[in-house]
Amino acid sequence: MFNARVKIMVVMAALASSLCAGYAASDMTSHGLASPESFANIADTGKRSAAIFTELGKVLTHPRCTNCHPAGDSPRQGDNPHPHQPPVTRGADGHGTAAMRCHTCHQKANFEPGRIPGHPEWHLAPREMAWEGKTIGEICEQIRDPARNGGRKVEELIDHIGKDSLVGWAWKPGFGRSPVPGTQAQAGALVEAWVKTGAACPAP
């Protein structure tokens, strides 16, 4: 089993090398996030709330997030999102099929020699949490709906986005991948401010 896993990692490294040829991390730079206080001059609470979520949208619409929240049943990869190689599908539980489980290649941490990202809970987001191709307004409506956000109240999104370690991977993605803007703590602060101002959404 160990030798088979090593062979898979070697193949993945070769694939990653070919896919990343000519790629420079500077092609997609990461910028900071505005603080909730930056929106204090918007008198209307609803408009301020929507503006705060729009800022958070810089994180949610970034490839680090949308690649694992795809429109279909297969993840995407790269800063210029393309189909995952090797081809995989979500399976019944989001962790891949019986023949190709996510943890077969994605270990507990990033495997830099093979350019393979990792986390103990690496998996694909549920179908109802698909964000790829959606506007910030559509994602907002979705993320505040318990039926489409993993059964969470909006208040629970503060810790989920601001502290969850799998979400946090997006800020430390490893080799050649641009991280999402700002820091996880800044994103959590934006979520908290959005919730406290009524969790209003931008126009779809």
mmCIF file of the C-alpha atoms, coordinates in Angstrom:
data_MODEL
# 
_entry.id   MODEL 
# 
loop_
_atom_site.group_PDB 
_atom_site.id 
_atom_site.type_symbol 
_atom_site.label_atom_id 
_atom_site.label_alt_id 
_atom_site.label_comp_id 
_atom_site.label_asym_id 
_atom_site.label_entity_id 
_atom_site.label_seq_id 
_atom_site.pdbx_PDB_ins_code 
_atom_site.Cartn_x 
_atom_site.Cartn_y 
_atom_site.Cartn_z 
_atom_site.occupancy 
_atom_site.B_iso_or_equiv 
_atom_site.pdbx_formal_charge 
_atom_site.auth_seq_id 
_atom_site.auth_comp_id 
_atom_site.auth_asym_id 
_atom_site.auth_atom_id 
_atom_site.pdbx_PDB_model_num 
ATOM 1   C CA . MET A 1 1   ? 0.000   0.000  0.000   1.00 0.00 ? 1   MET A CA 1 
ATOM 2   C CA . PHE A 1 2   ? 2.858   2.371  0.870   1.00 0.00 ? 2   PHE A CA 1 
ATOM 3   C CA . ASN A 1 3   ? 4.676   1.678  -2.406  1.00 0.00 ? 3   ASN A CA 1 
ATOM 4   C CA . ALA A 1 4   ? 1.455   2.159  -4.365  1.00 0.00 ? 4   ALA A CA 1 
ATOM 5   C CA . ARG A 1 5   ? 0.886   5.500  -2.655  1.00 0.00 ? 5   ARG A CA 1 
ATOM 6   C CA . VAL A 1 6   ? 4.446   6.614  -3.456  1.00 0.00 ? 6   VAL A CA 1 
ATOM 7   C CA . LYS A 1 7   ? 3.938   5.666  -7.105  1.00 0.00 ? 7   LYS A CA 1 
ATOM 8   C CA . ILE A 1 8   ? 0.721   7.690  -7.211  1.00 0.00 ? 8   ILE A CA 1 
ATOM 9   C CA . MET A 1 9   ? 2.522   10.691 -5.730  1.00 0.00 ? 9   MET A CA 1 
ATOM 10  C CA . VAL A 1 10  ? 5.290   10.420 -8.326  1.00 0.00 ? 10  VAL A CA 1 
ATOM 11  C CA . VAL A 1 11  ? 2.705   10.358 -11.115 1.00 0.00 ? 11  VAL A CA 1 
ATOM 12  C CA . MET A 1 12  ? 0.905   13.322 -9.555  1.00 0.00 ? 12  MET A CA 1 
ATOM 13  C CA . ALA A 1 13  ? 4.183   15.233 -9.353  1.00 0.00 ? 13  ALA A CA 1 
ATOM 14  C CA . ALA A 1 14  ? 4.831   14.633 -13.045 1.00 0.00 ? 14  ALA A CA 1 
ATOM 15  C CA . LEU A 1 15  ? 1.318   15.754 -13.957 1.00 0.00 ? 15  LEU A CA 1 
ATOM 16  C CA . ALA A 1 16  ? 1.606   18.837 -11.769 1.00 0.00 ? 16  ALA A CA 1 
ATOM 17  C CA . SER A 1 17  ? 4.937   19.730 -13.371 1.00 0.00 ? 17  SER A CA 1 
ATOM 18  C CA . SER A 1 18  ? 3.452   19.594 -16.850 1.00 0.00 ? 18  SER A CA 1 
ATOM 19  C CA . LEU A 1 19  ? 0.373   21.566 -15.854 1.00 0.00 ? 19  LEU A CA 1 
ATOM 20  C CA . CYS A 1 20  ? 2.412   24.212 -14.068 1.00 0.00 ? 20  CYS A CA 1 
ATOM 21  C CA . ALA A 1 21  ? 5.017   24.656 -16.785 1.00 0.00 ? 21  ALA A CA 1 
ATOM 22  C CA . GLY A 1 22  ? 5.518   28.312 -17.492 1.00 0.00 ? 22  GLY A CA 1 
ATOM 23  C CA . TYR A 1 23  ? 3.353   29.319 -14.550 1.00 0.00 ? 23  TYR A CA 1 
ATOM 24  C CA . ALA A 1 24  ? 4.577   32.077 -12.259 1.00 0.00 ? 24  ALA A CA 1 
ATOM 25  C CA . ALA A 1 25  ? 3.049   32.721 -8.857  1.00 0.00 ? 25  ALA A CA 1 
ATOM 26  C CA . SER A 1 26  ? 3.194   36.435 -9.584  1.00 0.00 ? 26  SER A CA 1 
ATOM 27  C CA . ASP A 1 27  ? 0.582   35.945 -12.309 1.00 0.00 ? 27  ASP A CA 1 
ATOM 28  C CA . MET A 1 28  ? -2.107  36.167 -9.666  1.00 0.00 ? 28  MET A CA 1 
ATOM 29  C CA . THR A 1 29  ? -1.116  38.248 -6.666  1.00 0.00 ? 29  THR A CA 1 
ATOM 30  C CA . SER A 1 30  ? -2.997  38.354 -3.389  1.00 0.00 ? 30  SER A CA 1 
ATOM 31  C CA . HIS A 1 31  ? -4.115  41.640 -1.934  1.00 0.00 ? 31  HIS A CA 1 
ATOM 32  C CA . GLY A 1 32  ? -5.481  42.494 1.466   1.00 0.00 ? 32  GLY A CA 1 
ATOM 33  C CA . LEU A 1 33  ? -9.059  42.798 2.605   1.00 0.00 ? 33  LEU A CA 1 
ATOM 34  C CA . ALA A 1 34  ? -10.711 45.994 3.769   1.00 0.00 ? 34  ALA A CA 1 
ATOM 35  C CA . SER A 1 35  ? -11.697 46.010 7.434   1.00 0.00 ? 35  SER A CA 1 
ATOM 36  C CA . PRO A 1 36  ? -15.341 46.211 8.537   1.00 0.00 ? 36  PRO A CA 1 
ATOM 37  C CA . GLU A 1 37  ? -14.616 49.739 9.775   1.00 0.00 ? 37  GLU A CA 1 
ATOM 38  C CA . SER A 1 38  ? -13.923 50.774 6.191   1.00 0.00 ? 38  SER A CA 1 
ATOM 39  C CA . PHE A 1 39  ? -17.645 50.621 5.520   1.00 0.00 ? 39  PHE A CA 1 
ATOM 40  C CA . ALA A 1 40  ? -18.726 52.724 8.513   1.00 0.00 ? 40  ALA A CA 1 
ATOM 41  C CA . ASN A 1 41  ? -19.466 55.691 6.248   1.00 0.00 ? 41  ASN A CA 1 
ATOM 42  C CA . ILE A 1 42  ? -22.359 53.830 4.597   1.00 0.00 ? 42  ILE A CA 1 
ATOM 43  C CA . ALA A 1 43  ? -25.321 55.085 6.613   1.00 0.00 ? 43  ALA A CA 1 
ATOM 44  C CA . ASP A 1 44  ? -27.877 52.563 5.394   1.00 0.00 ? 44  ASP A CA 1 
ATOM 45  C CA . THR A 1 45  ? -27.338 49.366 7.399   1.00 0.00 ? 45  THR A CA 1 
ATOM 46  C CA . GLY A 1 46  ? -28.564 47.059 4.663   1.00 0.00 ? 46  GLY A CA 1 
ATOM 47  C CA . LYS A 1 47  ? -26.316 48.644 2.054   1.00 0.00 ? 47  LYS A CA 1 
ATOM 48  C CA . ARG A 1 48  ? -23.387 48.527 4.481   1.00 0.00 ? 48  ARG A CA 1 
ATOM 49  C CA . SER A 1 49  ? -24.033 44.835 5.117   1.00 0.00 ? 49  SER A CA 1 
ATOM 50  C CA . ALA A 1 50  ? -24.162 44.092 1.386   1.00 0.00 ? 50  ALA A CA 1 
ATOM 51  C CA . ALA A 1 51  ? -20.946 46.063 0.827   1.00 0.00 ? 51  ALA A CA 1 
ATOM 52  C CA . ILE A 1 52  ? -19.193 44.065 3.555   1.00 0.00 ? 52  ILE A CA 1 
ATOM 53  C CA . PHE A 1 53  ? -20.224 40.807 1.911   1.00 0.00 ? 53  PHE A CA 1 
ATOM 54  C CA . THR A 1 54  ? -19.007 42.092 -1.444  1.00 0.00 ? 54  THR A CA 1 
ATOM 55  C CA . GLU A 1 55  ? -15.579 42.542 0.148   1.00 0.00 ? 55  GLU A CA 1 
ATOM 56  C CA . LEU A 1 56  ? -15.761 39.002 1.555   1.00 0.00 ? 56  LEU A CA 1 
ATOM 57  C CA . GLY A 1 57  ? -16.621 37.895 -1.966  1.00 0.00 ? 57  GLY A CA 1 
ATOM 58  C CA . LYS A 1 58  ? -12.970 38.473 -2.913  1.00 0.00 ? 58  LYS A CA 1 
ATOM 59  C CA . VAL A 1 59  ? -12.260 35.361 -0.848  1.00 0.00 ? 59  VAL A CA 1 
ATOM 60  C CA . LEU A 1 60  ? -15.293 33.266 -1.781  1.00 0.00 ? 60  LEU A CA 1 
ATOM 61  C CA . THR A 1 61  ? -14.893 33.737 -5.544  1.00 0.00 ? 61  THR A CA 1 
ATOM 62  C CA . HIS A 1 62  ? -11.150 33.054 -5.523  1.00 0.00 ? 62  HIS A CA 1 
ATOM 63  C CA . PRO A 1 63  ? -10.001 29.824 -7.215  1.00 0.00 ? 63  PRO A CA 1 
ATOM 64  C CA . ARG A 1 64  ? -8.787  28.460 -3.853  1.00 0.00 ? 64  ARG A CA 1 
ATOM 65  C CA . CYS A 1 65  ? -12.462 28.346 -2.848  1.00 0.00 ? 65  CYS A CA 1 
ATOM 66  C CA . THR A 1 66  ? -14.328 27.774 -6.110  1.00 0.00 ? 66  THR A CA 1 
ATOM 67  C CA . ASN A 1 67  ? -12.062 24.884 -7.147  1.00 0.00 ? 67  ASN A CA 1 
ATOM 68  C CA . CYS A 1 68  ? -13.495 22.884 -4.229  1.00 0.00 ? 68  CYS A CA 1 
ATOM 69  C CA . HIS A 1 69  ? -17.001 24.351 -4.613  1.00 0.00 ? 69  HIS A CA 1 
ATOM 70  C CA . PRO A 1 70  ? -17.457 23.399 -8.291  1.00 0.00 ? 70  PRO A CA 1 
ATOM 71  C CA . ALA A 1 71  ? -20.617 23.503 -10.343 1.00 0.00 ? 71  ALA A CA 1 
ATOM 72  C CA . GLY A 1 72  ? -20.285 19.806 -11.174 1.00 0.00 ? 72  GLY A CA 1 
ATOM 73  C CA . ASP A 1 73  ? -19.134 16.643 -9.446  1.00 0.00 ? 73  ASP A CA 1 
ATOM 74  C CA . SER A 1 74  ? -15.419 17.070 -10.072 1.00 0.00 ? 74  SER A CA 1 
ATOM 75  C CA . PRO A 1 75  ? -13.010 19.534 -8.458  1.00 0.00 ? 75  PRO A CA 1 
ATOM 76  C CA . ARG A 1 76  ? -10.969 21.988 -10.445 1.00 0.00 ? 76  ARG A CA 1 
ATOM 77  C CA . GLN A 1 77  ? -7.397  23.060 -9.820  1.00 0.00 ? 77  GLN A CA 1 
ATOM 78  C CA . GLY A 1 78  ? -4.969  25.860 -10.493 1.00 0.00 ? 78  GLY A CA 1 
ATOM 79  C CA . ASP A 1 79  ? -5.195  29.638 -10.480 1.00 0.00 ? 79  ASP A CA 1 
ATOM 80  C CA . ASN A 1 80  ? -6.613  29.334 -13.989 1.00 0.00 ? 80  ASN A CA 1 
ATOM 81  C CA . PRO A 1 81  ? -9.147  26.685 -12.968 1.00 0.00 ? 81  PRO A CA 1 
ATOM 82  C CA . HIS A 1 82  ? -8.971  23.576 -15.100 1.00 0.00 ? 82  HIS A CA 1 
ATOM 83  C CA . PRO A 1 83  ? -10.228 20.005 -14.631 1.00 0.00 ? 83  PRO A CA 1 
ATOM 84  C CA . HIS A 1 84  ? -8.546  18.072 -11.825 1.00 0.00 ? 84  HIS A CA 1 
ATOM 85  C CA . GLN A 1 85  ? -5.840  15.635 -12.932 1.00 0.00 ? 85  GLN A CA 1 
ATOM 86  C CA . PRO A 1 86  ? -6.169  12.739 -12.555 1.00 0.00 ? 86  PRO A CA 1 
ATOM 87  C CA . PRO A 1 87  ? -9.915  12.839 -13.283 1.00 0.00 ? 87  PRO A CA 1 
ATOM 88  C CA . VAL A 1 88  ? -11.850 12.287 -10.061 1.00 0.00 ? 88  VAL A CA 1 
ATOM 89  C CA . THR A 1 89  ? -15.447 12.618 -8.895  1.00 0.00 ? 89  THR A CA 1 
ATOM 90  C CA . ARG A 1 90  ? -16.972 13.429 -5.528  1.00 0.00 ? 90  ARG A CA 1 
ATOM 91  C CA . GLY A 1 91  ? -18.413 10.021 -4.691  1.00 0.00 ? 91  GLY A CA 1 
ATOM 92  C CA . ALA A 1 92  ? -21.234 9.502  -2.208  1.00 0.00 ? 92  ALA A CA 1 
ATOM 93  C CA . ASP A 1 93  ? -19.603 11.418 0.654   1.00 0.00 ? 93  ASP A CA 1 
ATOM 94  C CA . GLY A 1 94  ? -17.560 14.067 -1.152  1.00 0.00 ? 94  GLY A CA 1 
ATOM 95  C CA . HIS A 1 95  ? -14.314 12.203 -0.409  1.00 0.00 ? 95  HIS A CA 1 
ATOM 96  C CA . GLY A 1 96  ? -14.081 10.508 -3.798  1.00 0.00 ? 96  GLY A CA 1 
ATOM 97  C CA . THR A 1 97  ? -15.108 7.131  -5.128  1.00 0.00 ? 97  THR A CA 1 
ATOM 98  C CA . ALA A 1 98  ? -14.065 3.791  -3.659  1.00 0.00 ? 98  ALA A CA 1 
ATOM 99  C CA . ALA A 1 99  ? -11.425 3.444  -6.380  1.00 0.00 ? 99  ALA A CA 1 
ATOM 100 C CA . MET A 1 100 ? -9.986  6.944  -5.929  1.00 0.00 ? 100 MET A CA 1 
ATOM 101 C CA . ARG A 1 101 ? -10.395 8.458  -2.478  1.00 0.00 ? 101 ARG A CA 1 
ATOM 102 C CA . CYS A 1 102 ? -9.186  12.029 -1.919  1.00 0.00 ? 102 CYS A CA 1 
ATOM 103 C CA . HIS A 1 103 ? -6.788  10.949 0.844   1.00 0.00 ? 103 HIS A CA 1 
ATOM 104 C CA . THR A 1 104 ? -5.024  8.563  -1.545  1.00 0.00 ? 104 THR A CA 1 
ATOM 105 C CA . CYS A 1 105 ? -3.083  11.571 -2.828  1.00 0.00 ? 105 CYS A CA 1 
ATOM 106 C CA . HIS A 1 106 ? -4.062  14.412 -0.494  1.00 0.00 ? 106 HIS A CA 1 
ATOM 107 C CA . GLN A 1 107 ? -2.354  13.705 2.815   1.00 0.00 ? 107 GLN A CA 1 
ATOM 108 C CA . LYS A 1 108 ? -2.607  15.526 6.163   1.00 0.00 ? 108 LYS A CA 1 
ATOM 109 C CA . ALA A 1 109 ? -0.489  18.448 4.949   1.00 0.00 ? 109 ALA A CA 1 
ATOM 110 C CA . ASN A 1 110 ? 0.785   19.904 1.684   1.00 0.00 ? 110 ASN A CA 1 
ATOM 111 C CA . PHE A 1 111 ? 3.271   17.579 -0.030  1.00 0.00 ? 111 PHE A CA 1 
ATOM 112 C CA . GLU A 1 112 ? 5.543   20.177 -1.601  1.00 0.00 ? 112 GLU A CA 1 
ATOM 113 C CA . PRO A 1 113 ? 7.847   17.790 -3.565  1.00 0.00 ? 113 PRO A CA 1 
ATOM 114 C CA . GLY A 1 114 ? 4.792   16.554 -5.433  1.00 0.00 ? 114 GLY A CA 1 
ATOM 115 C CA . ARG A 1 115 ? 3.002   19.908 -5.401  1.00 0.00 ? 115 ARG A CA 1 
ATOM 116 C CA . ILE A 1 116 ? -0.001  18.172 -3.859  1.00 0.00 ? 116 ILE A CA 1 
ATOM 117 C CA . PRO A 1 117 ? -2.153  20.131 -1.409  1.00 0.00 ? 117 PRO A CA 1 
ATOM 118 C CA . GLY A 1 118 ? -3.183  18.441 1.810   1.00 0.00 ? 118 GLY A CA 1 
ATOM 119 C CA . HIS A 1 119 ? -5.331  18.543 4.939   1.00 0.00 ? 119 HIS A CA 1 
ATOM 120 C CA . PRO A 1 120 ? -6.743  15.775 7.192   1.00 0.00 ? 120 PRO A CA 1 
ATOM 121 C CA . GLU A 1 121 ? -10.283 16.497 5.973   1.00 0.00 ? 121 GLU A CA 1 
ATOM 122 C CA . TRP A 1 122 ? -9.581  17.159 2.289   1.00 0.00 ? 122 TRP A CA 1 
ATOM 123 C CA . HIS A 1 123 ? -12.809 16.705 0.348   1.00 0.00 ? 123 HIS A CA 1 
ATOM 124 C CA . LEU A 1 124 ? -15.168 18.313 -2.133  1.00 0.00 ? 124 LEU A CA 1 
ATOM 125 C CA . ALA A 1 125 ? -17.889 20.669 -0.907  1.00 0.00 ? 125 ALA A CA 1 
ATOM 126 C CA . PRO A 1 126 ? -21.456 19.263 -1.110  1.00 0.00 ? 126 PRO A CA 1 
ATOM 127 C CA . ARG A 1 127 ? -23.392 19.858 -4.334  1.00 0.00 ? 127 ARG A CA 1 
ATOM 128 C CA . GLU A 1 128 ? -25.702 22.329 -2.622  1.00 0.00 ? 128 GLU A CA 1 
ATOM 129 C CA . MET A 1 129 ? -22.671 24.451 -1.739  1.00 0.00 ? 129 MET A CA 1 
ATOM 130 C CA . ALA A 1 130 ? -21.485 24.891 -5.341  1.00 0.00 ? 130 ALA A CA 1 
ATOM 131 C CA . TRP A 1 131 ? -20.210 28.435 -5.985  1.00 0.00 ? 131 TRP A CA 1 
ATOM 132 C CA . GLU A 1 132 ? -18.374 28.130 -9.280  1.00 0.00 ? 132 GLU A CA 1 
ATOM 133 C CA . GLY A 1 133 ? -19.765 30.502 -11.896 1.00 0.00 ? 133 GLY A CA 1 
ATOM 134 C CA . LYS A 1 134 ? -22.101 32.333 -9.513  1.00 0.00 ? 134 LYS A CA 1 
ATOM 135 C CA . THR A 1 135 ? -22.254 36.031 -8.730  1.00 0.00 ? 135 THR A CA 1 
ATOM 136 C CA . ILE A 1 136 ? -21.368 37.335 -5.277  1.00 0.00 ? 136 ILE A CA 1 
ATOM 137 C CA . GLY A 1 137 ? -25.049 38.058 -4.701  1.00 0.00 ? 137 GLY A CA 1 
ATOM 138 C CA . GLU A 1 138 ? -26.024 34.491 -5.579  1.00 0.00 ? 138 GLU A CA 1 
ATOM 139 C CA . ILE A 1 139 ? -23.331 33.086 -3.292  1.00 0.00 ? 139 ILE A CA 1 
ATOM 140 C CA . CYS A 1 140 ? -24.552 35.347 -0.499  1.00 0.00 ? 140 CYS A CA 1 
ATOM 141 C CA . GLU A 1 141 ? -28.131 34.091 -0.798  1.00 0.00 ? 141 GLU A CA 1 
ATOM 142 C CA . GLN A 1 142 ? -26.810 30.551 -0.804  1.00 0.00 ? 142 GLN A CA 1 
ATOM 143 C CA . ILE A 1 143 ? -24.402 30.904 2.098   1.00 0.00 ? 143 ILE A CA 1 
ATOM 144 C CA . ARG A 1 144 ? -27.046 32.288 4.442   1.00 0.00 ? 144 ARG A CA 1 
ATOM 145 C CA . ASP A 1 145 ? -29.509 29.491 3.615   1.00 0.00 ? 145 ASP A CA 1 
ATOM 146 C CA . PRO A 1 146 ? -29.108 26.539 6.043   1.00 0.00 ? 146 PRO A CA 1 
ATOM 147 C CA . ALA A 1 147 ? -30.384 24.193 3.329   1.00 0.00 ? 147 ALA A CA 1 
ATOM 148 C CA . ARG A 1 148 ? -27.426 25.189 1.157   1.00 0.00 ? 148 ARG A CA 1 
ATOM 149 C CA . ASN A 1 149 ? -24.648 25.999 3.642   1.00 0.00 ? 149 ASN A CA 1 
ATOM 150 C CA . GLY A 1 150 ? -24.230 22.760 5.542   1.00 0.00 ? 150 GLY A CA 1 
ATOM 151 C CA . GLY A 1 151 ? -27.091 23.374 7.973   1.00 0.00 ? 151 GLY A CA 1 
ATOM 152 C CA . ARG A 1 152 ? -25.472 26.390 9.632   1.00 0.00 ? 152 ARG A CA 1 
ATOM 153 C CA . LYS A 1 153 ? -27.055 29.476 11.119  1.00 0.00 ? 153 LYS A CA 1 
ATOM 154 C CA . VAL A 1 154 ? -25.431 32.638 9.794   1.00 0.00 ? 154 VAL A CA 1 
ATOM 155 C CA . GLU A 1 155 ? -23.796 33.164 13.208  1.00 0.00 ? 155 GLU A CA 1 
ATOM 156 C CA . GLU A 1 156 ? -22.002 29.832 12.820  1.00 0.00 ? 156 GLU A CA 1 
ATOM 157 C CA . LEU A 1 157 ? -20.411 31.046 9.595   1.00 0.00 ? 157 LEU A CA 1 
ATOM 158 C CA . ILE A 1 158 ? -18.226 33.410 11.628  1.00 0.00 ? 158 ILE A CA 1 
ATOM 159 C CA . ASP A 1 159 ? -16.168 30.561 13.092  1.00 0.00 ? 159 ASP A CA 1 
ATOM 160 C CA . HIS A 1 160 ? -16.516 28.355 10.023  1.00 0.00 ? 160 HIS A CA 1 
ATOM 161 C CA . ILE A 1 161 ? -14.899 30.907 7.726   1.00 0.00 ? 161 ILE A CA 1 
ATOM 162 C CA . GLY A 1 162 ? -12.791 32.625 10.369  1.00 0.00 ? 162 GLY A CA 1 
ATOM 163 C CA . LYS A 1 163 ? -11.338 29.595 12.194  1.00 0.00 ? 163 LYS A CA 1 
ATOM 164 C CA . ASP A 1 164 ? -11.946 26.285 10.400  1.00 0.00 ? 164 ASP A CA 1 
ATOM 165 C CA . SER A 1 165 ? -8.565  24.808 9.447   1.00 0.00 ? 165 SER A CA 1 
ATOM 166 C CA . LEU A 1 166 ? -9.706  23.355 6.115   1.00 0.00 ? 166 LEU A CA 1 
ATOM 167 C CA . VAL A 1 167 ? -11.035 26.784 5.105   1.00 0.00 ? 167 VAL A CA 1 
ATOM 168 C CA . GLY A 1 168 ? -7.756  28.190 6.428   1.00 0.00 ? 168 GLY A CA 1 
ATOM 169 C CA . TRP A 1 169 ? -5.785  26.115 3.915   1.00 0.00 ? 169 TRP A CA 1 
ATOM 170 C CA . ALA A 1 170 ? -6.833  28.678 1.294   1.00 0.00 ? 170 ALA A CA 1 
ATOM 171 C CA . TRP A 1 171 ? -4.439  31.187 2.918   1.00 0.00 ? 171 TRP A CA 1 
ATOM 172 C CA . LYS A 1 172 ? -1.541  28.676 2.969   1.00 0.00 ? 172 LYS A CA 1 
ATOM 173 C CA . PRO A 1 173 ? -2.022  26.666 -0.215  1.00 0.00 ? 173 PRO A CA 1 
ATOM 174 C CA . GLY A 1 174 ? 1.598   25.780 -0.862  1.00 0.00 ? 174 GLY A CA 1 
ATOM 175 C CA . PHE A 1 175 ? 3.648   25.612 -4.044  1.00 0.00 ? 175 PHE A CA 1 
ATOM 176 C CA . GLY A 1 176 ? 2.889   28.218 -6.698  1.00 0.00 ? 176 GLY A CA 1 
ATOM 177 C CA . ARG A 1 177 ? -0.738  28.696 -5.708  1.00 0.00 ? 177 ARG A CA 1 
ATOM 178 C CA . SER A 1 178 ? -1.954  32.199 -4.959  1.00 0.00 ? 178 SER A CA 1 
ATOM 179 C CA . PRO A 1 179 ? -3.572  32.423 -1.513  1.00 0.00 ? 179 PRO A CA 1 
ATOM 180 C CA . VAL A 1 180 ? -6.925  34.083 -1.079  1.00 0.00 ? 180 VAL A CA 1 
ATOM 181 C CA . PRO A 1 181 ? -6.766  37.782 -0.125  1.00 0.00 ? 181 PRO A CA 1 
ATOM 182 C CA . GLY A 1 182 ? -6.000  38.993 3.384   1.00 0.00 ? 182 GLY A CA 1 
ATOM 183 C CA . THR A 1 183 ? -5.947  36.636 6.354   1.00 0.00 ? 183 THR A CA 1 
ATOM 184 C CA . GLN A 1 184 ? -8.420  34.160 7.750   1.00 0.00 ? 184 GLN A CA 1 
ATOM 185 C CA . ALA A 1 185 ? -8.928  36.392 10.795  1.00 0.00 ? 185 ALA A CA 1 
ATOM 186 C CA . GLN A 1 186 ? -9.784  39.334 8.525   1.00 0.00 ? 186 GLN A CA 1 
ATOM 187 C CA . ALA A 1 187 ? -12.271 37.203 6.631   1.00 0.00 ? 187 ALA A CA 1 
ATOM 188 C CA . GLY A 1 188 ? -13.853 36.104 9.911   1.00 0.00 ? 188 GLY A CA 1 
ATOM 189 C CA . ALA A 1 189 ? -14.153 39.743 11.002  1.00 0.00 ? 189 ALA A CA 1 
ATOM 190 C CA . LEU A 1 190 ? -15.955 40.570 7.758   1.00 0.00 ? 190 LEU A CA 1 
ATOM 191 C CA . VAL A 1 191 ? -18.374 37.682 8.267   1.00 0.00 ? 191 VAL A CA 1 
ATOM 192 C CA . GLU A 1 192 ? -19.066 38.830 11.824  1.00 0.00 ? 192 GLU A CA 1 
ATOM 193 C CA . ALA A 1 193 ? -19.695 42.400 10.684  1.00 0.00 ? 193 ALA A CA 1 
ATOM 194 C CA . TRP A 1 194 ? -21.941 41.149 7.888   1.00 0.00 ? 194 TRP A CA 1 
ATOM 195 C CA . VAL A 1 195 ? -23.997 39.073 10.334  1.00 0.00 ? 195 VAL A CA 1 
ATOM 196 C CA . LYS A 1 196 ? -24.281 41.922 12.841  1.00 0.00 ? 196 LYS A CA 1 
ATOM 197 C CA . THR A 1 197 ? -25.553 44.282 10.156  1.00 0.00 ? 197 THR A CA 1 
ATOM 198 C CA . GLY A 1 198 ? -28.355 41.920 9.155   1.00 0.00 ? 198 GLY A CA 1 
ATOM 199 C CA . ALA A 1 199 ? -26.616 39.570 6.689   1.00 0.00 ? 199 ALA A CA 1 
ATOM 200 C CA . ALA A 1 200 ? -27.927 41.501 3.703   1.00 0.00 ? 200 ALA A CA 1 
ATOM 201 C CA . CYS A 1 201 ? -26.915 40.449 0.206   1.00 0.00 ? 201 CYS A CA 1 
ATOM 202 C CA . PRO A 1 202 ? -25.671 42.395 -2.808  1.00 0.00 ? 202 PRO A CA 1 
ATOM 203 C CA . ALA A 1 203 ? -27.918 42.361 -5.855  1.00 0.00 ? 203 ALA A CA 1 
ATOM 204 C CA . PRO A 1 204 ? -27.686 39.047 -7.731  1.00 0.00 ? 204 PRO A CA 1 
# 
